[in-house]
């Protein structure tokens, strides 16, 4: 029986183009693995940034520009609470609030930065009293001993109490977006607008009278830009590329700016009502004071009436009247 010899199959080598693509893919994977892998001397310096002071808002710079007072007012801040009851939507934690709980600290800093107020500690008053008792105990005396209290001066009383809180936080006040795609290449954008509202009032501690009350609103902006490419570069070869950039304005910085703006309006209203006075009466005509005074005077006035009243001599002379008292 004669056996037939079958021809042996010769393995087909990949073409030069396929070999090149394969080599480039392997090289890219190796480079990415080397960059991503940990090493004894490699540090992620590109994702670290040193701590810095909290960025100053336009209202912060206005506070620092205020003219000096004739005498600083001692104020007490017992708390500045979150009265919104708002929590972050899913998928965030249901125990995470939308508004910062440290608004009282922001208010104390804004009052001190203005140069018009001397805040005294009241939010941690119990801890302060405990420390004072410890100092007296170390002096070897009692609370009733005259000699023991000589080294611990009396607490500074406040003339004005500042109260209020974050009274509203509205999400998705306005949303929208736009997009376009041509031959597989597109670009889309989306935006969202939130609002936070702060209320602030000053109270005379002698009789409980509310001297001034201010409410300020700050808008919070968020937007997203997403380009994309979706097209066939060859038969059965699809190219798909997506990218995106999102920018969310920090909510705590918006609360901080709203509080600082409220402090500015509160100070200017006190000057207008002669609750406190300037060191130099000529500073009443300072641009920063007049700008906030005009904003308070135009509150609730129709924009058309504002422009008409600004052209009259009586409207131009209103701002100068309190400085002559």
PASEBA-1860 file (N, C-alpha, C; in nm, 3 decimals):
! residues 325
1> XXXXXXXX> 0.086/-0.119/0.000/0.000/0.000/0.000/0.088/0.122/0.000 ~ 0.060/0.204/-0.093/0.144/0.324/-0.106/0.080/0.437/-0.028 ~ 0.160/0.496/0.058/0.110/0.610/0.138/0.139/0.739/0.067 ~ 0.043/0.825/0.076/0.059/0.957/0.014/0.116/1.056/0.115 ~ 0.214/1.126/0.074/0.277/1.228/0.160/0.204/1.360/0.142 ~ 0.143/1.401/0.250/0.071/1.529/0.243/0.168/1.644/0.266 ~ 0.147/1.751/0.199/0.238/1.868/0.220/0.216/1.928/0.358 ~ 0.325/1.958/0.424/0.319/2.018/0.558/0.275/2.164/0.548
9> XXXXXXXX> 0.189/2.201/0.641/0.138/2.340/0.641/0.246/2.434/0.691 ~ 0.272/2.534/0.617/0.373/2.633/0.654/0.306/2.744/0.734 ~ 0.350/2.768/0.857/0.287/2.874/0.937/0.305/3.010/0.873 ~ 0.194/3.087/0.874/0.198/3.223/0.815/0.243/3.324/0.921 ~ 0.344/3.392/0.887/0.394/3.497/0.976/0.311/3.623/0.958 ~ 0.289/3.696/1.066/0.214/3.821/1.052/0.289/3.918/0.964 ~ 0.214/3.998/0.899/0.275/4.098/0.811/0.355/4.198/0.891 ~ 0.433/4.278/0.819/0.518/4.376/0.886/0.434/4.480/0.959
17> XXXXXXXX> 0.320/4.519/0.898/0.236/4.618/0.963/0.177/4.567/1.092 ~ 0.132/4.440/1.093/0.075/4.384/1.214/0.181/4.365/1.321 ~ 0.303/4.323/1.279/0.410/4.308/1.376/0.445/4.442/1.440 ~ 0.444/4.547/1.360/0.474/4.681/1.413/0.369/4.725/1.513 ~ 0.242/4.704/1.479/0.133/4.742/1.571/0.143/4.664/1.701 ~ 0.179/4.533/1.689/0.191/4.450/1.808/0.303/4.498/1.898 ~ 0.416/4.532/1.834/0.530/4.578/1.912/0.500/4.711/1.980 ~ 0.431/4.800/1.911/0.398/4.930/1.972/0.301/4.911/2.089
25> XXXXXXXX> 0.206/4.820/2.075/0.112/4.796/2.184/0.182/4.740/2.306 ~ 0.274/4.643/2.283/0.349/4.586/2.396/0.435/4.692/2.462 ~ 0.500/4.777/2.381/0.585/4.883/2.436/0.502/4.983/2.516 ~ 0.383/5.019/2.467/0.298/5.114/2.539/0.252/5.057/2.672 ~ 0.217/4.926/2.671/0.177/4.862/2.797/0.291/4.859/2.896 ~ 0.411/4.833/2.846/0.527/4.829/2.935/0.556/4.965/2.996 ~ 0.544/5.070/2.913/0.570/5.206/2.964/0.467/5.246/3.067 ~ 0.339/5.218/3.038/0.234/5.252/3.134/0.248/5.174/3.263
33> XXXXXXXX> 0.287/5.045/3.252/0.306/4.966/3.373/0.422/5.019/3.456 ~ 0.530/5.059/3.388/0.644/5.112/3.461/0.611/5.243/3.530 ~ 0.530/5.326/3.463/0.493/5.454/3.524/0.397/5.435/3.640 ~ 0.308/5.340/3.629/0.208/5.321/3.733/0.257/5.238/3.849 ~ 0.359/5.155/3.826/0.405/5.066/3.932/0.478/5.141/4.040 ~ 0.471/5.092/4.165/0.540/5.158/4.275/0.689/5.134/4.268 ~ 0.761/5.227/4.321/0.906/5.215/4.325/0.959/5.273/4.454 ~ 1.080/5.237/4.491/1.133/5.285/4.619/1.160/5.435/4.622
41> XXXXXXXX> 1.187/5.494/4.504/1.220/5.637/4.501/1.114/5.719/4.432 ~ 1.007/5.654/4.382/0.905/5.728/4.308/0.803/5.785/4.405 ~ 0.774/5.915/4.391/0.673/5.981/4.473/0.573/6.050/4.381 ~ 0.445/6.045/4.414/0.344/6.109/4.328/0.340/6.259/4.348 ~ 0.449/6.326/4.308/0.458/6.471/4.330/0.357/6.547/4.246 ~ 0.311/6.486/4.137/0.219/6.558/4.050/0.079/6.568/4.108 ~ 0.049/6.491/4.213/-0.084/6.495/4.273/-0.082/6.555/4.412 ~ 0.028/6.613/4.452/0.037/6.676/4.584/0.051/6.826/4.568
49> XXXXXXXX> 0.002/6.897/4.668/0.009/7.043/4.667/0.017/7.091/4.810 ~ 0.108/7.182/4.841/0.122/7.228/4.980/-0.001/7.307/5.024 ~ -0.027/7.300/5.154/-0.140/7.374/5.210/-0.114/7.523/5.201 ~ -0.220/7.599/5.185/-0.210/7.745/5.172/-0.330/7.807/5.241 ~ -0.325/7.938/5.254/-0.437/8.010/5.312/-0.560/7.998/5.223 ~ -0.676/8.001/5.284/-0.800/7.992/5.208/-0.808/8.108/5.110 ~ -0.842/8.082/4.985/-0.846/8.190/4.885/-0.936/8.304/4.929 ~ -0.889/8.425/4.905/-0.967/8.544/4.940/-1.072/8.571/4.833
57> XXXXXXXX> -1.192/8.601/4.877/-1.300/8.635/4.786/-1.303/8.787/4.766 ~ -1.381/8.837/4.671/-1.396/8.984/4.658/-1.446/9.050/4.786 ~ -1.533/8.981/4.861/-1.582/9.037/4.987/-1.471/9.041/5.092 ~ -1.378/8.946/5.087/-1.264/8.950/5.180/-1.179/9.074/5.156 ~ -1.154/9.104/5.031/-1.074/9.223/5.000/-1.149/9.351/5.038 ~ -1.281/9.350/5.027/-1.359/9.466/5.070/-1.350/9.486/5.221 ~ -1.351/9.375/5.296/-1.338/9.386/5.442/-1.205/9.449/5.481 ~ -1.100/9.411/5.411/-0.967/9.465/5.443/-0.951/9.610/5.401
65> XXXXXXXX> -1.040/9.659/5.314/-1.032/9.797/5.268/-1.115/9.893/5.352 ~ -1.188/9.843/5.451/-1.273/9.931/5.531/-1.189/10.034/5.606 ~ -1.232/10.159/5.613/-1.160/10.260/5.692/-1.167/10.227/5.840 ~ -1.071/10.273/5.918/-1.067/10.235/6.061/-1.180/10.299/6.141 ~ -1.224/10.231/6.247/-1.330/10.286/6.333/-1.273/10.375/6.442 ~ -1.361/10.448/6.504/-1.320/10.529/6.619/-1.286/10.440/6.738 ~ -1.356/10.331/6.751/-1.328/10.232/6.855/-1.389/10.099/6.816 ~ -1.317/9.991/6.839/-1.368/9.859/6.802/-1.484/9.818/6.892
73> XXXXXXXX> -1.578/9.744/6.834/-1.696/9.698/6.906/-1.674/9.554/6.949 ~ -1.693/9.526/7.076/-1.679/9.390/7.128/-1.807/9.314/7.097 ~ -1.794/9.204/7.024/-1.911/9.127/6.981/-1.896/8.982/7.028 ~ -2.009/8.918/7.049/-2.014/8.778/7.090/-2.092/8.699/6.985 ~ -2.036/8.584/6.947/-2.100/8.494/6.852/-2.121/8.361/6.923 ~ -2.245/8.330/6.957/-2.276/8.206/7.027/-2.295/8.089/6.931 ~ -2.324/8.119/6.809/-2.342/8.012/6.710/-2.395/8.069/6.581 ~ -2.363/8.000/6.474/-2.413/8.038/6.343/-2.452/7.908/6.274
81> XXXXXXXX> -2.574/7.867/6.293/-2.616/7.730/6.263/-2.660/7.713/6.117 ~ -2.655/7.588/6.076/-2.711/7.547/5.948/-2.860/7.520/5.967 ~ -2.943/7.610/5.918/-3.087/7.599/5.934/-3.158/7.549/5.809 ~ -3.080/7.496/5.714/-3.139/7.452/5.588/-3.198/7.311/5.598 ~ -3.135/7.222/5.674/-3.179/7.083/5.679/-3.153/7.008/5.550 ~ -3.062/7.059/5.466/-3.035/6.997/5.337/-2.922/6.895/5.349 ~ -2.940/6.781/5.285/-2.838/6.677/5.276/-2.801/6.656/5.130 ~ -2.679/6.610/5.111/-2.633/6.586/4.975/-2.714/6.474/4.910
89> XXXXXXXX> -2.746/6.488/4.783/-2.825/6.383/4.716/-2.743/6.257/4.693 ~ -2.810/6.148/4.665/-2.743/6.021/4.632/-2.655/6.042/4.509 ~ -2.542/5.972/4.500/-2.499/5.860/4.583/-2.417/5.900/4.705 ~ -2.416/6.027/4.742/-2.343/6.067/4.862/-2.412/6.012/4.986 ~ -2.340/6.020/5.098/-2.395/5.969/5.222/-2.515/6.052/5.266 ~ -2.614/5.984/5.322/-2.733/6.055/5.369/-2.703/6.136/5.495 ~ -2.586/6.116/5.555/-2.549/6.191/5.674/-2.457/6.309/5.640 ~ -2.430/6.332/5.513/-2.345/6.441/5.471/-2.432/6.561/5.433
97> XXXXXXXX> -2.412/6.672/5.501/-2.494/6.791/5.477/-2.443/6.869/5.357 ~ -2.533/6.941/5.293/-2.495/7.022/5.177/-2.418/7.146/5.216 ~ -2.439/7.194/5.339/-2.378/7.318/5.385/-2.277/7.287/5.496 ~ -2.168/7.359/5.496/-2.067/7.341/5.599/-2.123/7.370/5.737 ~ -2.074/7.296/5.836/-2.117/7.317/5.974/-2.022/7.410/6.049 ~ -1.925/7.466/5.980/-1.829/7.557/6.044/-1.851/7.702/6.009 ~ -1.977/7.740/5.987/-2.006/7.878/5.949/-1.976/7.976/6.062 ~ -1.986/7.933/6.188/-1.957/8.022/6.300/-1.810/8.064/6.298
105> XXXXXXXX> -1.721/7.972/6.266/-1.579/8.007/6.257/-1.553/8.105/6.144 ~ -1.624/8.088/6.032/-1.611/8.183/5.921/-1.659/8.321/5.962 ~ -1.768/8.327/6.040/-1.821/8.456/6.083/-1.724/8.526/6.177 ~ -1.666/8.453/6.271/-1.570/8.513/6.365/-1.451/8.569/6.288 ~ -1.401/8.495/6.190/-1.287/8.543/6.112/-1.324/8.667/6.031 ~ -1.444/8.669/5.974/-1.487/8.786/5.897/-1.499/8.909/5.986 ~ -1.552/8.893/6.107/-1.564/9.006/6.199/-1.427/9.058/6.238 ~ -1.333/8.968/6.258/-1.199/9.011/6.298/-1.123/9.074/6.182
113> XXXXXXXX> -1.142/9.020/6.061/-1.075/9.075/5.944/-1.122/9.216/5.911 ~ -1.244/9.248/5.948/-1.297/9.381/5.915/-1.224/9.492/5.989 ~ -1.166/9.461/6.106/-1.100/9.563/6.185/-1.196/9.648/6.266 ~ -1.325/9.618/6.259/-1.426/9.696/6.331/-1.475/9.627/6.458 ~ -1.454/9.498/6.466/-1.511/9.421/6.577/-1.402/9.340/6.647 ~ -1.422/9.322/6.778/-1.336/9.236/6.859/-1.421/9.119/6.907 ~ -1.414/9.004/6.840/-1.494/8.889/6.883/-1.441/8.830/7.013 ~ -1.531/8.790/7.101/-1.496/8.720/7.224/-1.552/8.579/7.217
121> XXXXXXXX> -1.482/8.486/7.281/-1.520/8.345/7.272/-1.647/8.318/7.351 ~ -1.747/8.266/7.282/-1.871/8.225/7.346/-1.915/8.086/7.302 ~ -1.872/8.042/7.185/-1.915/7.911/7.138/-1.854/7.799/7.223 ~ -1.732/7.820/7.271/-1.666/7.722/7.359/-1.649/7.784/7.498 ~ -1.755/7.848/7.546/-1.746/7.918/7.674/-1.724/7.822/7.790 ~ -1.788/7.706/7.787/-1.773/7.610/7.897/-1.629/7.562/7.908 ~ -1.566/7.535/7.795/-1.426/7.495/7.798/-1.336/7.607/7.849 ~ -1.369/7.731/7.810/-1.291/7.845/7.857/-1.302/7.861/8.009
129> XXXXXXXX> -1.424/7.846/8.063/-1.442/7.857/8.208/-1.369/7.744/8.281 ~ -1.366/7.627/8.222/-1.293/7.516/8.283/-1.144/7.546/8.291 ~ -1.088/7.602/8.184/-0.947/7.636/8.185/-0.917/7.745/8.287 ~ -1.008/7.839/8.304/-0.986/7.944/8.403/-0.988/7.887/8.545 ~ -1.075/7.790/8.570/-1.075/7.725/8.701/-0.947/7.647/8.725 ~ -0.892/7.586/8.619/-0.765/7.514/8.634/-0.653/7.610/8.670 ~ -0.651/7.727/8.606/-0.547/7.827/8.637/-0.559/7.872/8.782 ~ -0.679/7.894/8.829/-0.698/7.938/8.967/-0.658/7.827/9.065
137> XXXXXXXX> -0.685/7.701/9.027/-0.645/7.591/9.115/-0.493/7.579/9.123 ~ -0.425/7.603/9.011/-0.280/7.597/9.013/-0.219/7.710/9.093 ~ -0.292/7.821/9.106/-0.244/7.933/9.187/-0.260/7.905/9.335 ~ -0.328/7.796/9.371/-0.344/7.761/9.511/-0.456/7.832/9.581 ~ -0.551/7.887/9.506/-0.662/7.958/9.567/-0.794/7.898/9.526 ~ -0.901/7.961/9.562/-1.036/7.920/9.528/-1.100/8.028/9.441 ~ -1.217/7.995/9.394/-1.287/8.093/9.311/-1.324/8.219/9.387 ~ -1.340/8.207/9.522/-1.381/8.322/9.601/-1.262/8.400/9.657
145> XXXXXXXX> -1.143/8.346/9.640/-1.025/8.414/9.696/-0.988/8.532/9.609 ~ -0.960/8.643/9.674/-0.926/8.764/9.599/-0.789/8.751/9.537 ~ -0.697/8.692/9.610/-0.561/8.680/9.557/-0.552/8.586/9.439 ~ -0.639/8.483/9.438/-0.634/8.387/9.329/-0.686/8.446/9.199 ~ -0.780/8.538/9.208/-0.838/8.596/9.087/-0.754/8.710/9.032 ~ -0.647/8.747/9.104/-0.565/8.859/9.056/-0.494/8.824/8.927 ~ -0.451/8.697/8.911/-0.381/8.656/8.791/-0.474/8.614/8.678 ~ -0.602/8.608/8.705/-0.701/8.572/8.603/-0.798/8.688/8.589
153> XXXXXXXX> -0.777/8.775/8.493/-0.867/8.890/8.481/-1.007/8.847/8.441 ~ -1.100/8.936/8.461/-1.239/8.907/8.428/-1.258/8.895/8.278 ~ -1.357/8.816/8.238/-1.388/8.803/8.097/-1.441/8.934/8.041 ~ -1.410/8.959/7.915/-1.453/9.082/7.850/-1.600/9.072/7.812 ~ -1.684/9.163/7.860/-1.826/9.158/7.820/-1.844/9.212/7.679 ~ -1.947/9.163/7.612/-1.976/9.205/7.475/-2.084/9.312/7.476 ~ -2.069/9.408/7.387/-2.171/9.512/7.372/-2.276/9.473/7.268 ~ -2.234/9.394/7.170/-2.322/9.353/7.062/-2.314/9.200/7.048
161> XXXXXXXX> -2.427/9.139/7.024/-2.430/8.996/6.994/-2.468/8.978/6.848 ~ -2.391/8.896/6.777/-2.416/8.866/6.637/-2.478/8.728/6.628 ~ -2.592/8.720/6.562/-2.663/8.593/6.550/-2.711/8.578/6.406 ~ -2.760/8.459/6.375/-2.810/8.431/6.241/-2.778/8.288/6.202 ~ -2.770/8.263/6.073/-2.738/8.129/6.026/-2.753/8.119/5.876 ~ -2.721/8.000/5.825/-2.742/7.968/5.684/-2.887/7.924/5.670 ~ -2.970/8.006/5.610/-3.115/7.983/5.615/-3.169/7.912/5.492 ~ -3.090/7.899/5.384/-3.143/7.832/5.265/-3.028/7.782/5.179
169> XXXXXXXX> -3.049/7.666/5.121/-2.959/7.611/5.019/-3.046/7.543/4.914 ~ -3.052/7.602/4.797/-3.139/7.553/4.690/-3.053/7.489/4.581 ~ -3.080/7.361/4.553/-3.007/7.288/4.450/-3.084/7.294/4.318 ~ -3.008/7.290/4.209/-3.066/7.286/4.074/-3.164/7.400/4.052 ~ -3.124/7.519/4.090/-3.208/7.635/4.063/-3.224/7.654/3.912 ~ -3.117/7.628/3.840/-3.123/7.635/3.693/-3.024/7.533/3.638 ~ -3.068/7.454/3.542/-2.983/7.355/3.477/-3.002/7.365/3.327 ~ -2.905/7.318/3.254/-2.915/7.322/3.109/-2.790/7.265/3.046
177> XXXXXXXX> -2.787/7.269/2.913/-2.673/7.217/2.840/-2.696/7.225/2.691 ~ -2.592/7.191/2.616/-2.600/7.192/2.470/-2.496/7.095/2.418 ~ -2.517/7.048/2.295/-2.424/6.954/2.235/-2.443/6.948/2.085 ~ -2.339/6.902/2.017/-2.344/6.888/1.872/-2.248/6.777/1.832 ~ -2.281/6.706/1.719/-2.197/6.599/1.668/-2.202/6.603/1.516 ~ -2.085/6.591/1.455/-2.075/6.592/1.309/-1.968/6.492/1.268 ~ -2.009/6.396/1.187/-1.920/6.291/1.138/-1.849/6.219/1.253 ~ -1.924/6.195/1.359/-1.869/6.120/1.471/-1.789/6.202/1.570
185> XXXXXXXX> -1.770/6.330/1.546/-1.695/6.418/1.636/-1.794/6.514/1.700 ~ -1.798/6.515/1.834/-1.898/6.597/1.903/-1.844/6.664/2.027 ~ -1.921/6.757/2.076/-1.888/6.830/2.198/-2.018/6.863/2.269 ~ -2.023/6.837/2.400/-2.143/6.866/2.479/-2.102/6.936/2.608 ~ -2.191/7.016/2.660/-2.165/7.088/2.784/-2.293/7.092/2.867 ~ -2.278/7.088/2.997/-2.389/7.096/3.090/-2.351/7.190/3.203 ~ -2.452/7.253/3.264/-2.426/7.343/3.376/-2.538/7.330/3.478 ~ -2.507/7.371/3.601/-2.605/7.369/3.710/-2.580/7.489/3.799
193> XXXXXXXX> -2.688/7.545/3.852/-2.680/7.663/3.938/-2.748/7.631/4.070 ~ -2.675/7.652/4.181/-2.730/7.639/4.316/-2.724/7.776/4.384 ~ -2.793/7.788/4.497/-2.794/7.914/4.571/-2.787/7.887/4.720 ~ -2.711/7.970/4.791/-2.704/7.964/4.936/-2.737/8.103/4.990 ~ -2.817/8.107/5.097/-2.861/8.233/5.156/-2.822/8.237/5.304 ~ -2.769/8.351/5.345/-2.720/8.372/5.482/-2.794/8.490/5.542 ~ -2.836/8.478/5.668/-2.900/8.587/5.742/-2.814/8.623/5.862 ~ -2.798/8.753/5.886/-2.712/8.802/5.994/-2.781/8.919/6.060
201> XXXXXXXX> -2.774/8.925/6.193/-2.834/9.036/6.266/-2.748/9.070/6.387 ~ -2.751/9.198/6.423/-2.679/9.247/6.540/-2.781/9.285/6.648 ~ -2.750/9.251/6.773/-2.842/9.267/6.885/-2.772/9.343/6.996 ~ -2.839/9.444/7.050/-2.788/9.518/7.165/-2.810/9.434/7.291 ~ -2.701/9.400/7.361/-2.714/9.311/7.478/-2.778/9.381/7.596 ~ -2.786/9.513/7.597/-2.844/9.584/7.711/-2.995/9.570/7.714 ~ -3.059/9.576/7.598/-3.205/9.569/7.598/-3.261/9.467/7.499 ~ -3.173/9.392/7.429/-3.219/9.291/7.335/-3.273/9.345/7.205
209> XXXXXXXX> -3.253/9.472/7.179/-3.304/9.532/7.056/-3.220/9.486/6.937 ~ -3.287/9.449/6.830/-3.219/9.412/6.706/-3.183/9.541/6.632 ~ -3.055/9.565/6.619/-3.010/9.690/6.558/-3.016/9.684/6.407 ~ -2.960/9.578/6.349/-2.955/9.566/6.203/-2.975/9.420/6.165 ~ -3.032/9.400/6.048/-3.055/9.265/5.996/-3.024/9.265/5.847 ~ -2.944/9.165/5.805/-2.897/9.158/5.667/-2.917/9.016/5.617 ~ -2.953/9.003/5.490/-2.963/8.874/5.424/-2.891/8.881/5.290 ~ -2.800/8.788/5.266/-2.722/8.786/5.141/-2.737/8.649/5.075
217> XXXXXXXX> -2.730/8.649/4.943/-2.743/8.527/4.863/-2.624/8.515/4.769 ~ -2.567/8.395/4.763/-2.454/8.368/4.674/-2.492/8.255/4.580 ~ -2.462/8.273/4.452/-2.490/8.172/4.351/-2.370/8.079/4.336 ~ -2.396/7.950/4.324/-2.293/7.848/4.310/-2.305/7.788/4.171 ~ -2.196/7.793/4.094/-2.198/7.745/3.956/-2.120/7.615/3.943 ~ -2.172/7.526/3.859/-2.104/7.401/3.824/-2.126/7.376/3.674 ~ -2.021/7.333/3.604/-2.037/7.304/3.462/-1.947/7.188/3.422 ~ -1.982/7.127/3.311/-1.909/7.012/3.258/-1.896/7.026/3.108
225> XXXXXXXX> -1.775/7.001/3.055/-1.748/7.002/2.911/-1.698/6.863/2.874 ~ -1.762/6.801/2.773/-1.727/6.664/2.737/-1.714/6.653/2.584 ~ -1.591/6.649/2.531/-1.572/6.619/2.388/-1.567/6.468/2.365 ~ -1.602/6.426/2.243/-1.603/6.284/2.212/-1.579/6.263/2.062 ~ -1.522/6.147/2.029/-1.498/6.107/1.891/-1.545/5.963/1.876 ~ -1.627/5.936/1.773/-1.680/5.802/1.748/-1.688/5.784/1.597 ~ -1.591/5.710/1.541/-1.591/5.692/1.396/-1.507/5.570/1.358 ~ -1.534/5.519/1.239/-1.458/5.407/1.184/-1.338/5.463/1.108
233> XXXXXXXX> -1.219/5.418/1.148/-1.097/5.461/1.081/-1.058/5.363/0.971 ~ -1.115/5.243/0.976/-1.090/5.142/0.874/-1.204/5.041/0.882 ~ -1.205/4.948/0.791/-1.308/4.847/0.791/-1.296/4.762/0.918 ~ -1.402/4.758/0.996/-1.408/4.686/1.124/-1.311/4.740/1.228 ~ -1.264/4.862/1.211/-1.177/4.925/1.310/-1.242/5.055/1.355 ~ -1.282/5.056/1.480/-1.359/5.168/1.536/-1.273/5.248/1.632 ~ -1.275/5.378/1.616/-1.205/5.469/1.707/-1.309/5.539/1.794 ~ -1.293/5.527/1.924/-1.385/5.591/2.019/-1.303/5.659/2.128
241> XXXXXXXX> -1.316/5.790/2.140/-1.241/5.870/2.238/-1.339/5.957/2.314 ~ -1.325/5.960/2.445/-1.407/6.047/2.530/-1.318/6.117/2.631 ~ -1.353/6.238/2.661/-1.282/6.317/2.762/-1.384/6.406/2.831 ~ -1.344/6.471/2.939/-1.436/6.557/3.011/-1.367/6.640/3.116 ~ -1.421/6.758/3.140/-1.372/6.848/3.242/-1.492/6.900/3.319 ~ -1.485/6.890/3.452/-1.593/6.937/3.539/-1.536/7.038/3.638 ~ -1.609/7.146/3.658/-1.567/7.250/3.753/-1.683/7.280/3.845 ~ -1.665/7.254/3.975/-1.768/7.280/4.075/-1.717/7.386/4.173
249> XXXXXXXX> -1.790/7.494/4.184/-1.752/7.599/4.279/-1.770/7.546/4.421 ~ -1.666/7.553/4.506/-1.678/7.496/4.642/-1.788/7.565/4.721 ~ -1.875/7.484/4.782/-1.988/7.540/4.856/-1.941/7.614/4.980 ~ -1.834/7.566/5.047/-1.792/7.633/5.169/-1.734/7.771/5.140 ~ -1.668/7.788/5.024/-1.618/7.921/4.988/-1.733/8.015/4.955 ~ -1.841/7.961/4.899/-1.957/8.044/4.871/-2.026/8.089/5.000 ~ -2.034/7.999/5.098/-2.089/8.036/5.228/-2.000/8.141/5.293 ~ -1.870/8.125/5.282/-1.776/8.222/5.339/-1.794/8.360/5.276
257> XXXXXXXX> -1.809/8.364/5.143/-1.827/8.494/5.077/-1.960/8.557/5.114 ~ -2.065/8.477/5.127/-2.195/8.531/5.167/-2.189/8.589/5.308 ~ -2.116/8.524/5.399/-2.103/8.575/5.535/-2.023/8.704/5.536 ~ -1.915/8.709/5.460/-1.832/8.830/5.456/-1.909/8.948/5.396 ~ -1.990/8.920/5.294/-2.073/9.027/5.236/-2.175/9.076/5.337 ~ -2.233/8.984/5.415/-2.328/9.024/5.519/-2.261/9.110/5.625 ~ -2.138/9.078/5.663/-2.065/9.158/5.761/-2.038/9.298/5.705 ~ -2.005/9.306/5.577/-1.982/9.437/5.515/-2.110/9.522/5.520
265> XXXXXXXX> -2.223/9.464/5.482/-2.349/9.540/5.484/-2.388/9.576/5.627 ~ -2.362/9.486/5.721/-2.395/9.515/5.860/-2.313/9.633/5.912 ~ -2.186/9.638/5.875/-2.099/9.748/5.919/-2.143/9.880/5.858 ~ -2.174/9.879/5.729/-2.215/10.003/5.663/-2.350/10.050/5.714 ~ -2.442/9.957/5.743/-2.570/9.997/5.801/-2.552/10.060/5.939 ~ -2.458/10.007/6.016/-2.429/10.067/6.146/-2.373/10.206/6.134 ~ -2.292/10.229/6.032/-2.241/10.364/6.007/-2.354/10.458/5.967 ~ -2.442/10.410/5.884/-2.553/10.494/5.839/-2.645/10.532/5.954
273> XXXXXXXX> -2.670/10.436/6.046/-2.760/10.461/6.158/-2.687/10.515/6.281 ~ -2.559/10.543/6.268/-2.477/10.599/6.377/-2.469/10.504/6.497 ~ -2.479/10.373/6.471/-2.457/10.277/6.579/-2.310/10.271/6.618 ~ -2.222/10.295/6.524/-2.079/10.311/6.546/-2.028/10.412/6.445 ~ -1.916/10.470/6.474/-1.868/10.584/6.395/-1.727/10.558/6.346 ~ -1.691/10.634/6.245/-1.557/10.628/6.187/-1.458/10.709/6.269 ~ -1.332/10.673/6.258/-1.228/10.753/6.322/-1.219/10.890/6.256 ~ -1.227/10.892/6.125/-1.226/11.017/6.049/-1.356/11.024/5.970
281> XXXXXXXX> -1.439/11.124/5.997/-1.568/11.135/5.930/-1.555/11.152/5.779 ~ -1.438/11.195/5.733/-1.419/11.210/5.589/-1.417/11.075/5.518 ~ -1.389/10.969/5.593/-1.388/10.835/5.532/-1.527/10.788/5.494 ~ -1.630/10.861/5.535/-1.766/10.825/5.492/-1.779/10.828/5.341 ~ -1.703/10.911/5.275/-1.706/10.923/5.129/-1.612/10.825/5.060 ~ -1.556/10.730/5.135/-1.469/10.629/5.075/-1.548/10.547/4.974 ~ -1.488/10.511/4.861/-1.562/10.437/4.757/-1.622/10.305/4.808 ~ -1.550/10.235/4.896/-1.601/10.106/4.942/-1.725/10.122/5.027
289> XXXXXXXX> -1.730/10.229/5.109/-1.848/10.255/5.192/-1.966/10.298/5.107 ~ -1.941/10.387/5.012/-2.048/10.437/4.927/-2.106/10.328/4.837 ~ -2.021/10.233/4.793/-2.070/10.126/4.706/-2.171/10.038/4.780 ~ -2.139/10.000/4.903/-2.232/9.916/4.980/-2.353/9.996/5.026 ~ -2.335/10.125/5.050/-2.448/10.207/5.088/-2.548/10.219/4.973 ~ -2.499/10.237/4.851/-2.589/10.245/4.736/-2.663/10.113/4.715 ~ -2.593/10.002/4.735/-2.660/9.873/4.719/-2.772/9.856/4.821 ~ -2.749/9.902/4.945/-2.854/9.892/5.047/-2.970/9.986/5.017
297> XXXXXXXX> -2.939/10.105/4.965/-3.045/10.201/4.934/-3.131/10.156/4.816 ~ -3.070/10.083/4.722/-3.143/10.037/4.604/-3.213/9.904/4.626 ~ -3.207/9.852/4.748/-3.271/9.724/4.775/-3.423/9.737/4.763 ~ -3.482/9.653/4.683/-3.627/9.655/4.665/-3.677/9.761/4.569 ~ -3.587/9.835/4.506/-3.626/9.940/4.413/-3.615/9.885/4.271 ~ -3.712/9.918/4.189/-3.711/9.873/4.050/-3.588/9.930/3.978 ~ -3.519/9.849/3.893/-3.399/9.900/3.824/-3.423/10.027/3.744 ~ -3.539/10.041/3.683/-3.568/10.163/3.608/-3.575/10.284/3.701
305> XXXXXXXX> -3.632/10.265/3.819/-3.639/10.375/3.915/-3.501/10.407/3.972 ~ -3.414/10.307/3.982/-3.279/10.332/4.032/-3.203/10.425/3.939 ~ -3.209/10.397/3.809/-3.136/10.481/3.713/-3.192/10.622/3.709 ~ -3.325/10.635/3.726/-3.385/10.769/3.724/-3.350/10.847/3.850 ~ -3.349/10.778/3.966/-3.317/10.848/4.091/-3.171/10.886/4.099 ~ -3.083/10.810/4.034/-2.941/10.842/4.039/-2.908/10.970/3.964 ~ -2.993/11.010/3.870/-2.967/11.130/3.793/-3.012/11.257/3.864 ~ -3.095/11.246/3.967/-3.146/11.365/4.034/-3.045/11.415/4.137
313> XXXXXXXX> -3.037/11.545/4.162/-2.945/11.597/4.264/-2.977/11.546/4.403 ~ -3.107/11.520/4.432/-3.143/11.471/4.565/-3.088/11.332/4.588 ~ -3.094/11.249/4.483/-3.041/11.114/4.498/-2.892/11.112/4.514 ~ -2.821/11.207/4.455/-2.676/11.213/4.470/-2.635/11.267/4.606 ~ -2.721/11.340/4.673/-2.686/11.400/4.801/-2.723/11.314/4.921 ~ -2.796/11.202/4.897/-2.841/11.119/5.009/-2.723/11.054/5.079 ~ -2.624/11.012/5.003/-2.513/10.940/5.061/-2.427/11.028/5.151 ~ -2.430/11.158/5.131/-2.346/11.246/5.210/-2.414/11.296/5.337
321> XXXXX> -2.546/11.272/5.352/-2.619/11.327/5.465/-2.573/11.271/5.599 ~ -2.557/11.139/5.620/-2.521/11.088/5.754/-2.385/11.135/5.802 ~ -2.293/11.162/5.710/-2.159/11.203/5.751/-2.158/11.343/5.812 ~ -2.263/11.420/5.791/-2.267/11.554/5.845/-2.336/11.562/5.980 ~ -2.381/11.444/6.033/-2.450/11.446/6.160/-2.350/11.466/6.273
END
